C-alpha cells in the first residue's frame, strides 16, 4: 500500500511514478543470455580439457549449466569465491570438468 500512498510530483504521470516492469524483464533476459553463454563456454572448455574436443553447442551448454551448479556447490563447500564473469566461467568449467570425469568413470567402469 506504500506505493499508492505516495503523491505524484507536479507534471508526473502515474506510469512515470512507478518502477518499470520492462526494465526488470530486460535484466532477467540479459542474465539468462549470460548464463547460457558462460554455460556454453564452460562446457566447451571442459570438453577440450577432458576429451580434446567439444560436444556440440547444445551439449556444451547443458554440460556447462550442470557444471556451474556442481562448481558452485564445490566452491561453497571449499569456501572459495569467484566474482565476475571470469569467476563464473572458472566455477562452471571446474564443475563441468568434474561432471565429465564422473561420467567417464561410469562409462568405463
Backbone as XML, in Angstrom:
<?xml version="1.0"?>
<chain id="A" units="angstrom">
  <residue number="1" name="UNK">
    <atom name="N" x="0.817" y="-1.183" z="0.000"/>
    <atom name="CA" x="0.000" y="0.000" z="0.000"/>
    <atom name="C" x="0.865" y="1.253" z="0.000"/>
  </residue>
  <residue number="2" name="UNK">
    <atom name="N" x="2.123" y="1.120" z="0.286"/>
    <atom name="CA" x="3.002" y="2.268" z="0.335"/>
    <atom name="C" x="3.052" y="3.006" z="-0.996"/>
  </residue>
  <residue number="3" name="UNK">
    <atom name="N" x="3.092" y="2.263" z="-2.106"/>
    <atom name="CA" x="3.167" y="2.893" z="-3.417"/>
    <atom name="C" x="1.939" y="3.730" z="-3.711"/>
  </residue>
  <residue number="4" name="UNK">
    <atom name="N" x="0.786" y="3.285" z="-3.277"/>
    <atom name="CA" x="-0.443" y="4.017" z="-3.542"/>
    <atom name="C" x="-0.535" y="5.290" z="-2.716"/>
  </residue>
  <residue number="5" name="UNK">
    <atom name="N" x="0.121" y="5.332" z="-1.592"/>
    <atom name="CA" x="0.034" y="6.483" z="-0.704"/>
    <atom name="C" x="0.980" y="7.603" z="-1.105"/>
  </residue>
  <residue number="6" name="UNK">
    <atom name="N" x="1.940" y="7.352" z="-1.978"/>
    <atom name="CA" x="2.889" y="8.380" z="-2.377"/>
    <atom name="C" x="2.232" y="9.332" z="-3.372"/>
  </residue>
  <residue number="7" name="UNK">
    <atom name="N" x="2.300" y="10.638" z="-3.102"/>
    <atom name="CA" x="1.684" y="11.592" z="-4.036"/>
    <atom name="C" x="2.522" y="11.725" z="-5.308"/>
  </residue>
  <residue number="8" name="UNK">
    <atom name="N" x="1.862" y="12.060" z="-6.401"/>
    <atom name="CA" x="2.554" y="12.302" z="-7.660"/>
    <atom name="C" x="3.193" y="13.680" z="-7.625"/>
  </residue>
  <residue number="9" name="UNK">
    <atom name="N" x="4.363" y="13.783" z="-8.235"/>
    <atom name="CA" x="5.016" y="15.078" z="-8.357"/>
    <atom name="C" x="4.320" y="15.865" z="-9.452"/>
  </residue>
  <residue number="10" name="UNK">
    <atom name="N" x="4.451" y="17.163" z="-9.426"/>
    <atom name="CA" x="3.823" y="18.019" z="-10.425"/>
    <atom name="C" x="4.331" y="17.652" z="-11.813"/>
  </residue>
  <residue number="11" name="UNK">
    <atom name="N" x="3.412" y="17.434" z="-12.727"/>
    <atom name="CA" x="3.764" y="17.104" z="-14.106"/>
    <atom name="C" x="4.135" y="15.645" z="-14.310"/>
  </residue>
  <residue number="12" name="UNK">
    <atom name="N" x="3.973" y="14.804" z="-13.301"/>
    <atom name="CA" x="4.353" y="13.398" z="-13.387"/>
    <atom name="C" x="3.101" y="12.541" z="-13.559"/>
  </residue>
  <residue number="13" name="UNK">
    <atom name="N" x="3.136" y="11.660" z="-14.540"/>
    <atom name="CA" x="2.003" y="10.758" z="-14.736"/>
    <atom name="C" x="2.128" y="9.573" z="-13.796"/>
  </residue>
  <residue number="14" name="UNK">
    <atom name="N" x="1.058" y="8.819" z="-13.675"/>
    <atom name="CA" x="1.062" y="7.634" z="-12.813"/>
    <atom name="C" x="2.118" y="6.639" z="-13.271"/>
  </residue>
  <residue number="15" name="UNK">
    <atom name="N" x="2.236" y="6.422" z="-14.596"/>
    <atom name="CA" x="3.201" y="5.457" z="-15.137"/>
    <atom name="C" x="4.638" y="5.879" z="-14.849"/>
  </residue>
  <residue number="16" name="UNK">
    <atom name="N" x="4.907" y="7.189" z="-14.855"/>
    <atom name="CA" x="6.260" y="7.670" z="-14.599"/>
    <atom name="C" x="6.650" y="7.534" z="-13.133"/>
  </residue>
  <residue number="17" name="UNK">
    <atom name="N" x="5.675" y="7.443" z="-12.250"/>
    <atom name="CA" x="5.961" y="7.394" z="-10.824"/>
    <atom name="C" x="6.289" y="5.991" z="-10.330"/>
  </residue>
  <residue number="18" name="UNK">
    <atom name="N" x="6.080" y="4.986" z="-11.150"/>
    <atom name="CA" x="6.273" y="3.601" z="-10.732"/>
    <atom name="C" x="7.497" y="2.984" z="-11.413"/>
  </residue>
  <residue number="19" name="UNK">
    <atom name="N" x="8.175" y="2.025" z="-10.745"/>
    <atom name="CA" x="9.313" y="1.355" z="-11.380"/>
    <atom name="C" x="8.868" y="0.616" z="-12.641"/>
  </residue>
  <residue number="20" name="UNK">
    <atom name="N" x="9.725" y="0.566" z="-13.601"/>
    <atom name="CA" x="9.405" y="-0.065" z="-14.877"/>
    <atom name="C" x="9.511" y="-1.581" z="-14.779"/>
  </residue>
  <residue number="21" name="UNK">
    <atom name="N" x="8.453" y="-2.269" z="-15.138"/>
    <atom name="CA" x="8.475" y="-3.730" z="-15.181"/>
    <atom name="C" x="9.342" y="-4.186" z="-16.348"/>
  </residue>
  <residue number="22" name="UNK">
    <atom name="N" x="9.337" y="-3.429" z="-17.433"/>
    <atom name="CA" x="10.128" y="-3.793" z="-18.603"/>
    <atom name="C" x="11.615" y="-3.849" z="-18.248"/>
  </residue>
  <residue number="23" name="UNK">
    <atom name="N" x="12.079" y="-2.940" z="-17.427"/>
    <atom name="CA" x="13.482" y="-2.948" z="-17.025"/>
    <atom name="C" x="13.817" y="-4.237" z="-16.284"/>
  </residue>
  <residue number="24" name="UNK">
    <atom name="N" x="12.923" y="-4.705" z="-15.438"/>
    <atom name="CA" x="13.140" y="-5.965" z="-14.718"/>
    <atom name="C" x="13.256" y="-7.127" z="-15.691"/>
  </residue>
  <residue number="25" name="UNK">
    <atom name="N" x="12.346" y="-7.199" z="-16.667"/>
    <atom name="CA" x="12.378" y="-8.307" z="-17.623"/>
    <atom name="C" x="13.600" y="-8.231" z="-18.520"/>
  </residue>
  <residue number="26" name="UNK">
    <atom name="N" x="14.024" y="-7.026" z="-18.880"/>
    <atom name="CA" x="15.238" y="-6.885" z="-19.683"/>
    <atom name="C" x="16.445" y="-7.391" z="-18.908"/>
  </residue>
  <residue number="27" name="UNK">
    <atom name="N" x="16.497" y="-7.078" z="-17.617"/>
    <atom name="CA" x="17.593" y="-7.533" z="-16.775"/>
    <atom name="C" x="17.599" y="-9.058" z="-16.666"/>
  </residue>
  <residue number="28" name="UNK">
    <atom name="N" x="16.433" y="-9.645" z="-16.471"/>
    <atom name="CA" x="16.333" y="-11.105" z="-16.380"/>
    <atom name="C" x="16.732" y="-11.766" z="-17.694"/>
  </residue>
  <residue number="29" name="UNK">
    <atom name="N" x="16.350" y="-11.171" z="-18.805"/>
    <atom name="CA" x="16.712" y="-11.723" z="-20.115"/>
    <atom name="C" x="18.228" y="-11.674" z="-20.312"/>
  </residue>
  <residue number="30" name="UNK">
    <atom name="N" x="18.851" y="-10.578" z="-19.912"/>
    <atom name="CA" x="20.305" y="-10.479" z="-20.047"/>
    <atom name="C" x="21.007" y="-11.491" z="-19.142"/>
  </residue>
  <residue number="31" name="UNK">
    <atom name="N" x="20.484" y="-11.691" z="-17.939"/>
    <atom name="CA" x="21.063" y="-12.706" z="-17.045"/>
    <atom name="C" x="20.981" y="-14.089" z="-17.671"/>
  </residue>
  <residue number="32" name="UNK">
    <atom name="N" x="19.849" y="-14.404" z="-18.285"/>
    <atom name="CA" x="19.690" y="-15.699" z="-18.934"/>
    <atom name="C" x="20.654" y="-15.845" z="-20.105"/>
  </residue>
  <residue number="33" name="UNK">
    <atom name="N" x="20.803" y="-14.803" z="-20.890"/>
    <atom name="CA" x="21.728" y="-14.842" z="-22.036"/>
    <atom name="C" x="23.156" y="-15.077" z="-21.550"/>
  </residue>
  <residue number="34" name="UNK">
    <atom name="N" x="23.578" y="-14.345" z="-20.510"/>
    <atom name="CA" x="24.939" y="-14.531" z="-19.981"/>
    <atom name="C" x="25.110" y="-15.922" z="-19.384"/>
  </residue>
  <residue number="35" name="UNK">
    <atom name="N" x="24.065" y="-16.419" z="-18.713"/>
    <atom name="CA" x="24.106" y="-17.762" z="-18.133"/>
    <atom name="C" x="24.334" y="-18.798" z="-19.227"/>
  </residue>
  <residue number="36" name="UNK">
    <atom name="N" x="23.634" y="-18.668" z="-20.350"/>
    <atom name="CA" x="23.783" y="-19.611" z="-21.463"/>
    <atom name="C" x="25.146" y="-19.473" z="-22.135"/>
  </residue>
  <residue number="37" name="UNK">
    <atom name="N" x="25.621" y="-18.239" z="-22.291"/>
    <atom name="CA" x="26.941" y="-18.026" z="-22.918"/>
    <atom name="C" x="28.037" y="-18.632" z="-22.041"/>
  </residue>
  <residue number="38" name="UNK">
    <atom name="N" x="27.991" y="-18.340" z="-20.747"/>
    <atom name="CA" x="29.011" y="-18.882" z="-19.843"/>
    <atom name="C" x="28.899" y="-20.397" z="-19.757"/>
  </residue>
  <residue number="39" name="UNK">
    <atom name="N" x="27.673" y="-20.916" z="-19.742"/>
    <atom name="CA" x="27.482" y="-22.364" z="-19.739"/>
    <atom name="C" x="28.055" y="-23.015" z="-20.986"/>
  </residue>
  <residue number="40" name="UNK">
    <atom name="N" x="27.814" y="-22.403" z="-22.142"/>
    <atom name="CA" x="28.359" y="-22.934" z="-23.391"/>
    <atom name="C" x="29.874" y="-22.923" z="-23.421"/>
  </residue>
  <residue number="41" name="UNK">
    <atom name="N" x="30.451" y="-21.807" z="-22.978"/>
    <atom name="CA" x="31.916" y="-21.717" z="-22.941"/>
    <atom name="C" x="32.516" y="-22.717" z="-21.948"/>
  </residue>
  <residue number="42" name="UNK">
    <atom name="N" x="31.885" y="-22.839" z="-20.796"/>
    <atom name="CA" x="32.393" y="-23.771" z="-19.784"/>
    <atom name="C" x="32.305" y="-25.212" z="-20.283"/>
  </residue>
  <residue number="43" name="UNK">
    <atom name="N" x="31.201" y="-25.560" z="-20.923"/>
    <atom name="CA" x="31.065" y="-26.907" z="-21.475"/>
    <atom name="C" x="32.076" y="-27.182" z="-22.568"/>
  </residue>
  <residue number="44" name="UNK">
    <atom name="N" x="32.303" y="-26.186" z="-23.421"/>
    <atom name="CA" x="33.281" y="-26.330" z="-24.492"/>
    <atom name="C" x="34.690" y="-26.493" z="-23.920"/>
  </residue>
  <residue number="45" name="UNK">
    <atom name="N" x="35.037" y="-25.643" z="-22.920"/>
    <atom name="CA" x="36.362" y="-25.754" z="-22.296"/>
    <atom name="C" x="36.529" y="-27.101" z="-21.601"/>
  </residue>
  <residue number="46" name="UNK">
    <atom name="N" x="35.505" y="-27.550" z="-20.915"/>
    <atom name="CA" x="35.582" y="-28.850" z="-20.241"/>
    <atom name="C" x="35.753" y="-29.970" z="-21.262"/>
  </residue>
  <residue number="47" name="UNK">
    <atom name="N" x="35.061" y="-29.848" z="-22.399"/>
    <atom name="CA" x="35.219" y="-30.846" z="-23.459"/>
    <atom name="C" x="36.633" y="-30.876" z="-23.997"/>
  </residue>
  <residue number="48" name="UNK">
    <atom name="N" x="37.238" y="-29.701" z="-24.149"/>
    <atom name="CA" x="38.626" y="-29.637" z="-24.618"/>
    <atom name="C" x="39.581" y="-30.236" z="-23.581"/>
  </residue>
  <residue number="49" name="UNK">
    <atom name="N" x="39.337" y="-29.945" z="-22.326"/>
    <atom name="CA" x="40.220" y="-30.429" z="-21.264"/>
    <atom name="C" x="40.113" y="-31.941" z="-21.102"/>
  </residue>
  <residue number="50" name="UNK">
    <atom name="N" x="38.897" y="-32.458" z="-21.134"/>
    <atom name="CA" x="38.683" y="-33.877" z="-20.829"/>
    <atom name="C" x="38.755" y="-34.801" z="-22.040"/>
  </residue>
  <residue number="51" name="UNK">
    <atom name="N" x="38.397" y="-34.315" z="-23.194"/>
    <atom name="CA" x="38.279" y="-35.219" z="-24.335"/>
    <atom name="C" x="39.050" y="-34.741" z="-25.553"/>
  </residue>
  <residue number="52" name="UNK">
    <atom name="N" x="39.415" y="-33.479" z="-25.582"/>
    <atom name="CA" x="40.137" y="-32.955" z="-26.720"/>
    <atom name="C" x="39.277" y="-32.260" z="-27.747"/>
  </residue>
  <residue number="53" name="UNK">
    <atom name="N" x="37.948" y="-32.291" z="-27.584"/>
    <atom name="CA" x="37.050" y="-31.578" z="-28.486"/>
    <atom name="C" x="35.739" y="-31.312" z="-27.764"/>
  </residue>
  <residue number="54" name="UNK">
    <atom name="N" x="34.949" y="-30.415" z="-28.324"/>
    <atom name="CA" x="33.649" y="-30.103" z="-27.730"/>
    <atom name="C" x="32.623" y="-31.161" z="-28.100"/>
  </residue>
  <residue number="55" name="UNK">
    <atom name="N" x="31.417" y="-30.993" z="-27.601"/>
    <atom name="CA" x="30.363" y="-31.973" z="-27.827"/>
    <atom name="C" x="29.231" y="-31.441" z="-28.683"/>
  </residue>
  <residue number="56" name="UNK">
    <atom name="N" x="29.343" y="-30.254" z="-29.216"/>
    <atom name="CA" x="28.252" y="-29.611" z="-29.928"/>
    <atom name="C" x="27.654" y="-28.521" z="-29.051"/>
  </residue>
  <residue number="57" name="UNK">
    <atom name="N" x="27.022" y="-27.558" z="-29.657"/>
    <atom name="CA" x="26.565" y="-26.371" z="-28.939"/>
    <atom name="C" x="25.595" y="-26.714" z="-27.809"/>
  </residue>
  <residue number="58" name="UNK">
    <atom name="N" x="24.556" y="-27.470" z="-28.098"/>
    <atom name="CA" x="23.552" y="-27.761" z="-27.072"/>
    <atom name="C" x="24.114" y="-28.618" z="-25.940"/>
  </residue>
  <residue number="59" name="UNK">
    <atom name="N" x="24.910" y="-29.607" z="-26.282"/>
    <atom name="CA" x="25.520" y="-30.449" z="-25.245"/>
    <atom name="C" x="26.491" y="-29.629" z="-24.398"/>
  </residue>
  <residue number="60" name="UNK">
    <atom name="N" x="27.267" y="-28.745" z="-25.031"/>
    <atom name="CA" x="28.188" y="-27.881" z="-24.288"/>
    <atom name="C" x="27.434" y="-26.997" z="-23.303"/>
  </residue>
  <residue number="61" name="UNK">
    <atom name="N" x="26.328" y="-26.413" z="-23.754"/>
    <atom name="CA" x="25.535" y="-25.557" z="-22.872"/>
    <atom name="C" x="24.990" y="-26.374" z="-21.705"/>
  </residue>
  <residue number="62" name="UNK">
    <atom name="N" x="24.461" y="-27.543" z="-21.996"/>
    <atom name="CA" x="23.926" y="-28.405" z="-20.930"/>
    <atom name="C" x="24.984" y="-28.809" z="-19.932"/>
  </residue>
  <residue number="63" name="UNK">
    <atom name="N" x="26.129" y="-29.240" z="-20.429"/>
    <atom name="CA" x="27.234" y="-29.639" z="-19.550"/>
    <atom name="C" x="27.704" y="-28.450" z="-18.721"/>
  </residue>
  <residue number="64" name="UNK">
    <atom name="N" x="27.797" y="-27.298" z="-19.350"/>
    <atom name="CA" x="28.237" y="-26.094" z="-18.631"/>
    <atom name="C" x="27.249" y="-25.652" z="-17.570"/>
  </residue>
  <residue number="65" name="UNK">
    <atom name="N" x="25.950" y="-25.749" z="-17.859"/>
    <atom name="CA" x="24.934" y="-25.352" z="-16.880"/>
    <atom name="C" x="24.951" y="-26.284" z="-15.678"/>
  </residue>
  <residue number="66" name="UNK">
    <atom name="N" x="24.958" y="-27.584" z="-15.935"/>
    <atom name="CA" x="25.034" y="-28.542" z="-14.821"/>
    <atom name="C" x="26.357" y="-28.357" z="-14.082"/>
  </residue>
  <residue number="67" name="UNK">
    <atom name="N" x="27.419" y="-28.131" z="-14.835"/>
    <atom name="CA" x="28.730" y="-27.901" z="-14.228"/>
    <atom name="C" x="28.768" y="-26.659" z="-13.358"/>
  </residue>
  <residue number="68" name="UNK">
    <atom name="N" x="28.017" y="-25.630" z="-13.738"/>
    <atom name="CA" x="28.009" y="-24.414" z="-12.921"/>
    <atom name="C" x="27.375" y="-24.679" z="-11.559"/>
  </residue>
  <residue number="69" name="UNK">
    <atom name="N" x="26.358" y="-25.526" z="-11.519"/>
    <atom name="CA" x="25.767" y="-25.882" z="-10.226"/>
    <atom name="C" x="26.733" y="-26.725" z="-9.402"/>
  </residue>
  <residue number="70" name="UNK">
    <atom name="N" x="27.384" y="-27.684" z="-10.055"/>
    <atom name="CA" x="28.353" y="-28.532" z="-9.355"/>
    <atom name="C" x="29.524" y="-27.690" z="-8.855"/>
  </residue>
  <residue number="71" name="UNK">
    <atom name="N" x="30.045" y="-26.826" z="-9.737"/>
    <atom name="CA" x="31.160" y="-25.963" z="-9.347"/>
    <atom name="C" x="30.785" y="-25.004" z="-8.235"/>
  </residue>
  <residue number="72" name="UNK">
    <atom name="N" x="29.577" y="-24.434" z="-8.307"/>
    <atom name="CA" x="29.126" y="-23.536" z="-7.250"/>
    <atom name="C" x="29.010" y="-24.243" z="-5.914"/>
  </residue>
  <residue number="73" name="UNK">
    <atom name="N" x="28.484" y="-25.472" z="-5.935"/>
    <atom name="CA" x="28.387" y="-26.267" z="-4.707"/>
    <atom name="C" x="29.778" y="-26.582" z="-4.164"/>
  </residue>
  <residue number="74" name="UNK">
    <atom name="N" x="30.670" y="-27.030" z="-5.061"/>
    <atom name="CA" x="32.024" y="-27.392" z="-4.652"/>
    <atom name="C" x="32.779" y="-26.187" z="-4.096"/>
  </residue>
  <residue number="75" name="UNK">
    <atom name="N" x="32.677" y="-25.047" z="-4.765"/>
    <atom name="CA" x="33.351" y="-23.841" z="-4.284"/>
    <atom name="C" x="32.786" y="-23.417" z="-2.927"/>
  </residue>
  <residue number="76" name="UNK">
    <atom name="N" x="31.473" y="-23.604" z="-2.727"/>
    <atom name="CA" x="30.863" y="-23.273" z="-1.442"/>
    <atom name="C" x="31.369" y="-24.163" z="-0.325"/>
  </residue>
  <residue number="77" name="UNK">
    <atom name="N" x="31.485" y="-25.461" z="-0.615"/>
    <atom name="CA" x="31.985" y="-26.408" z="0.389"/>
    <atom name="C" x="33.436" y="-26.082" z="0.753"/>
  </residue>
  <residue number="78" name="UNK">
    <atom name="N" x="34.219" y="-25.720" z="-0.245"/>
    <atom name="CA" x="35.627" y="-25.394" z="-0.018"/>
    <atom name="C" x="35.843" y="-23.953" z="0.438"/>
  </residue>
  <residue number="79" name="UNK">
    <atom name="N" x="34.761" y="-23.213" z="0.573"/>
    <atom name="CA" x="34.767" y="-21.805" z="0.974"/>
    <atom name="C" x="35.617" y="-20.945" z="0.050"/>
  </residue>
  <residue number="80" name="UNK">
    <atom name="N" x="35.490" y="-21.212" z="-1.238"/>
    <atom name="CA" x="36.134" y="-20.401" z="-2.261"/>
    <atom name="C" x="35.080" y="-19.494" z="-2.883"/>
  </residue>
  <residue number="81" name="UNK">
    <atom name="N" x="35.512" y="-18.364" z="-3.380"/>
    <atom name="CA" x="34.555" y="-17.492" z="-4.065"/>
    <atom name="C" x="35.186" y="-16.979" z="-5.349"/>
  </residue>
  <residue number="82" name="UNK">
    <atom name="N" x="34.358" y="-16.837" z="-6.354"/>
    <atom name="CA" x="34.803" y="-16.326" z="-7.646"/>
    <atom name="C" x="33.803" y="-15.258" z="-8.073"/>
  </residue>
  <residue number="83" name="UNK">
    <atom name="N" x="34.282" y="-14.110" z="-8.457"/>
    <atom name="CA" x="33.413" y="-12.983" z="-8.779"/>
    <atom name="C" x="33.557" y="-12.575" z="-10.234"/>
  </residue>
  <residue number="84" name="UNK">
    <atom name="N" x="32.518" y="-12.011" z="-10.770"/>
    <atom name="CA" x="32.533" y="-11.513" z="-12.140"/>
    <atom name="C" x="32.337" y="-12.629" z="-13.154"/>
  </residue>
  <residue number="85" name="UNK">
    <atom name="N" x="32.353" y="-12.248" z="-14.409"/>
    <atom name="CA" x="32.129" y="-13.205" z="-15.492"/>
    <atom name="C" x="33.233" y="-14.254" z="-15.557"/>
  </residue>
  <residue number="86" name="UNK">
    <atom name="N" x="34.475" y="-13.837" z="-15.348"/>
    <atom name="CA" x="35.594" y="-14.784" z="-15.394"/>
    <atom name="C" x="35.489" y="-15.777" z="-14.237"/>
  </residue>
  <residue number="87" name="UNK">
    <atom name="N" x="35.124" y="-15.300" z="-13.066"/>
    <atom name="CA" x="34.950" y="-16.181" z="-11.918"/>
    <atom name="C" x="33.839" y="-17.180" z="-12.138"/>
  </residue>
  <residue number="88" name="UNK">
    <atom name="N" x="32.727" y="-16.728" z="-12.732"/>
    <atom name="CA" x="31.629" y="-17.649" z="-13.033"/>
    <atom name="C" x="32.052" y="-18.677" z="-14.068"/>
  </residue>
  <residue number="89" name="UNK">
    <atom name="N" x="32.857" y="-18.235" z="-15.055"/>
    <atom name="CA" x="33.346" y="-19.153" z="-16.082"/>
    <atom name="C" x="34.276" y="-20.201" z="-15.464"/>
  </residue>
  <residue number="90" name="UNK">
    <atom name="N" x="35.142" y="-19.783" z="-14.575"/>
    <atom name="CA" x="36.058" y="-20.724" z="-13.907"/>
    <atom name="C" x="35.258" y="-21.713" z="-13.063"/>
  </residue>
  <residue number="91" name="UNK">
    <atom name="N" x="34.296" y="-21.221" z="-12.296"/>
    <atom name="CA" x="33.472" y="-22.086" z="-11.457"/>
    <atom name="C" x="32.727" y="-23.114" z="-12.297"/>
  </residue>
  <residue number="92" name="UNK">
    <atom name="N" x="32.098" y="-22.645" z="-13.373"/>
    <atom name="CA" x="31.335" y="-23.546" z="-14.243"/>
    <atom name="C" x="32.249" y="-24.550" z="-14.938"/>
  </residue>
  <residue number="93" name="UNK">
    <atom name="N" x="33.426" y="-24.117" z="-15.353"/>
    <atom name="CA" x="34.358" y="-25.022" z="-16.034"/>
    <atom name="C" x="34.863" y="-26.104" z="-15.087"/>
  </residue>
  <residue number="94" name="UNK">
    <atom name="N" x="35.202" y="-25.724" z="-13.864"/>
    <atom name="CA" x="35.652" y="-26.723" z="-12.873"/>
    <atom name="C" x="34.544" y="-27.747" z="-12.635"/>
  </residue>
  <residue number="95" name="UNK">
    <atom name="N" x="33.323" y="-27.272" z="-12.473"/>
    <atom name="CA" x="32.204" y="-28.186" z="-12.264"/>
    <atom name="C" x="31.949" y="-29.072" z="-13.468"/>
  </residue>
  <residue number="96" name="UNK">
    <atom name="N" x="32.067" y="-28.508" z="-14.675"/>
    <atom name="CA" x="31.845" y="-29.287" z="-15.896"/>
    <atom name="C" x="32.928" y="-30.344" z="-16.085"/>
  </residue>
  <residue number="97" name="UNK">
    <atom name="N" x="34.174" y="-30.003" z="-15.766"/>
    <atom name="CA" x="35.268" y="-30.985" z="-15.846"/>
    <atom name="C" x="35.011" y="-32.113" z="-14.854"/>
  </residue>
  <residue number="98" name="UNK">
    <atom name="N" x="34.588" y="-31.766" z="-13.651"/>
    <atom name="CA" x="34.268" y="-32.786" z="-12.652"/>
    <atom name="C" x="33.114" y="-33.663" z="-13.126"/>
  </residue>
  <residue number="99" name="UNK">
    <atom name="N" x="32.097" y="-33.055" z="-13.711"/>
    <atom name="CA" x="30.969" y="-33.814" z="-14.251"/>
    <atom name="C" x="31.428" y="-34.790" z="-15.329"/>
  </residue>
  <residue number="100" name="UNK">
    <atom name="N" x="32.244" y="-34.321" z="-16.257"/>
    <atom name="CA" x="32.735" y="-35.198" z="-17.330"/>
    <atom name="C" x="33.627" y="-36.309" z="-16.782"/>
  </residue>
  <residue number="101" name="UNK">
    <atom name="N" x="34.410" y="-36.023" z="-15.757"/>
    <atom name="CA" x="35.264" y="-37.051" z="-15.146"/>
    <atom name="C" x="34.399" y="-38.143" z="-14.528"/>
  </residue>
  <residue number="102" name="UNK">
    <atom name="N" x="33.315" y="-37.741" z="-13.872"/>
    <atom name="CA" x="32.402" y="-38.721" z="-13.268"/>
    <atom name="C" x="31.713" y="-39.543" z="-14.338"/>
  </residue>
  <residue number="103" name="UNK">
    <atom name="N" x="31.244" y="-38.886" z="-15.396"/>
    <atom name="CA" x="30.578" y="-39.593" z="-16.490"/>
    <atom name="C" x="31.534" y="-40.576" z="-17.166"/>
  </residue>
  <residue number="104" name="UNK">
    <atom name="N" x="32.788" y="-40.155" z="-17.388"/>
    <atom name="CA" x="33.780" y="-41.052" z="-17.996"/>
    <atom name="C" x="34.076" y="-42.259" z="-17.111"/>
  </residue>
  <residue number="105" name="UNK">
    <atom name="N" x="34.144" y="-42.058" z="-15.793"/>
    <atom name="CA" x="34.366" y="-43.171" z="-14.866"/>
    <atom name="C" x="33.204" y="-44.168" z="-14.927"/>
  </residue>
  <residue number="106" name="UNK">
    <atom name="N" x="31.984" y="-43.654" z="-14.976"/>
    <atom name="CA" x="30.803" y="-44.521" z="-15.018"/>
    <atom name="C" x="30.770" y="-45.302" z="-16.321"/>
  </residue>
  <residue number="107" name="UNK">
    <atom name="N" x="31.088" y="-44.653" z="-17.438"/>
    <atom name="CA" x="31.087" y="-45.334" z="-18.740"/>
    <atom name="C" x="32.150" y="-46.425" z="-18.813"/>
  </residue>
  <residue number="108" name="UNK">
    <atom name="N" x="33.334" y="-46.167" z="-18.243"/>
    <atom name="CA" x="34.430" y="-47.143" z="-18.320"/>
    <atom name="C" x="34.277" y="-48.271" z="-17.312"/>
  </residue>
  <residue number="109" name="UNK">
    <atom name="N" x="33.616" y="-47.990" z="-16.201"/>
    <atom name="CA" x="33.673" y="-48.950" z="-15.150"/>
    <atom name="C" x="32.443" y="-49.671" z="-14.842"/>
  </residue>
</chain>
